[in-house]
Amino acid sequence: MTTTEKIANAKKRIDELERLIKYWNVSDHDEEKILNFTMNTENKVA
């Protein structure tokens, strides 16, 4: 992979992260976009 390709891939990742940050900032004020993840834990004996 050349340096130019590495730079292009890094820019794509930065753009994606910026879009996610904007989405998260908007979703903080929009309850419909909040996702609730439940943890399912079980007690197991080794």
C-alpha positions, 0 to 999 in steps of 0.5 A, a space after each residue: 500500500 502506497 503512502 497516497 493510499 494510506 492517506 486516502 484511507 485515513 481521510 475516509 475513516 476521519 470522515 466516517 468518524 465525523 459523521 458518527 459524532 454528528 449523529 451521536 450529538 443529534 441523537 442525544 436530543 432525540 429519544 427515538 434514536 437511543 438504543 438500549 442494550 441489555 446484558 444477559 449474564 448467567 452464573 456458571 460454575 467452573 
